[in-house]
Amino acid sequence: MTTIRVSILYNGEWTEKNGEYRFTGIHIRGIKVLDSTTFEQLVERVAKVISIDLSKFVISMKFKFKTSSEPLPPMEILNNFDLDFFFEEASNDFKNPLCITYERKVNIVEHNDDMRADNSPPATHPSWEESHYYPTIGLSTSQHEVEIVNIEDDGFIPDHFGSGNELE
């Protein structure tokens, strides 16, 4: 097994100007890892080194290619295959850092008693008047997360369920 030196650049963001990508990080750390390290192990190790709580944050690991041809966007490491590729590049005098960004995890907000334990809607929906079932909407908050929220407005019931004067 080979030990690989990895520099970690974090507390920054990716920017793009004229097709050139740049990570402007303000902190840098260095670690040594074995080439047999898995994606999950690297995520845990990076989180520990940069003091990120994985129960509250999700991290993204990307690196930039140094090429003489067209500029390429940074490559995100999403699994063991990507990590193996990164390690191969690192073992060939590849000197670009592993750039880390992180986002707070979004909690699922659920206030509807009609939902099942697995957060799926009931098989049949009672009428609006019977259950006051509020539609659930997924809001995309990042590339990997969806926040579930319920819309609740007791002041409005569509005309076909009432007199239409419920807002008075």
N, C-alpha and C positions, 0 to 999 in steps of 0.2 A: 504494500500500500504506500502511496505517495502522499506526502504532506503538501498542501497548497496554501500559499499565503494569499489572503483576500483582504483588500482594503475596503472599508465600508464608509460610504459618504451618506450622511443623513441630515435631517432637519433642513430640507430644501425642497425645490420643485423643479420639474422639467419645463423648459421653455423651448420654443422653436422659432427660428428666424431664418427666412430664406431657405428653408429645407434643412437647416442645420439644427440639431438637437443638442441642448446643453443642460446639465444638471447643476444648479447652484445650491450646493449644500454648505452648511456652516460648521458642521462637525465631521470629524473623520476618526475612525478607529481601525484597528487591524486585528485579524484573527488568523489562526492556522487551523485548517480542517483536513481531514483525510479525504482522499478522492472517493472513498466508499460512503461518504456522508449522504444521507437521503435528504430530499426536499424538506420533509417535516422536521428533521433534525436541524437543518440549516435555519429554518424559520425560527425554531425555538432558541437556537444559539444567537442569532442576530438580535432577536427580541431581548434576550438577556443582556447582551453587550450594550445595546442602546437604551436599556431600561424602559421597554415598552411592555405593558400588560396585555397579553394576547386575549384575555377574557374581555377586554374593553376596546381593543384596537385590532384592526386587520392591517397587515403590512404588505407592501408590494415591493418586489425586488427586480430591478432592471439593470441592464448594462448596455453600454454603447459600443458599437463596433468601430474600430479604427480601420477605415478602408480608403483606398486611393480612388475608388470609383465613386458612383453617386452616393450622396449621404443617405444613411438608413435611419429609421426611427429606432429608439432603444428597444432591446429585446427583453420582454418580461419573462422571468423564470416562474413558471406555473406548475411544474411537475419534475419528476426525476429525469426525464429525457432532456428538458431544458437545462437542468442543473449539470448533467453529464457534459452537455455542449459547453456550458460556461467553464467547467473544470478543464476541459480539453483546451479551450482558449487560454485559460490561466496558466496551464502548464507549458504553453508555447510562448512565454514571455509577453503575454497579454497583460498590459499594465493599467487598464481602465478599472475604476472601482465598481463595486456593487452598490448601486444607488438605491436607497431605501426611502420610500414614502409611506405614510400610514394615515388611516382615517379611523375615527371613532365608529365602532359598530353601532348599527341602528337597532334599537329594541323594537320588537313587535308589540304594538299597542292594540289591545283587543278588549272591548267592553260589551260584546254581544253575547248574551246567554244562549242564543240559538246556535252558536258555533260548536262543532264537535271538538273533542280533545286534541285532534290533529290540526285544528284551525281550518278545516274545510267546512263549507256551508252545509246546512242540513239537506237531505235528499229532496225534500219538498219544502217549498217556502210557503208559510201561511200568508194570508192577505196582510196588507199594510196595517189595517185597523186591528187585526187580531194580535199581531206580534210586535208591531212597531219595528220590524226588521229594517235595519239600516244597511244600505249597500256597502260592501267593502271595496276599497280601491287600493291597488298597489302603486306606490310612488317610487320610481327609480331614483335612488340616491347615489349610486355609484355603479361601476361596471359589474360588481358582484353582489349587490345587496338590494333588497326591496323592503320598504317599510309598509306595513299594513295599518291602515287607519280606517275608522268608521265615520261616516257622515251622520251627524245627529242634529235634527232640526225639528223639534216638536211643534213649532209654530206653523208648519205648513203641511197640509194633507191635500193631495190633488183633488180637483173638483169632483171627479167621479166617485170619490169616497165620502164626500160631505157636501155642505152647502156652498163652500167656496168662501165663506166669511170667517174662517178660522184665524185669520191674522188680526182681527179686531181686538 
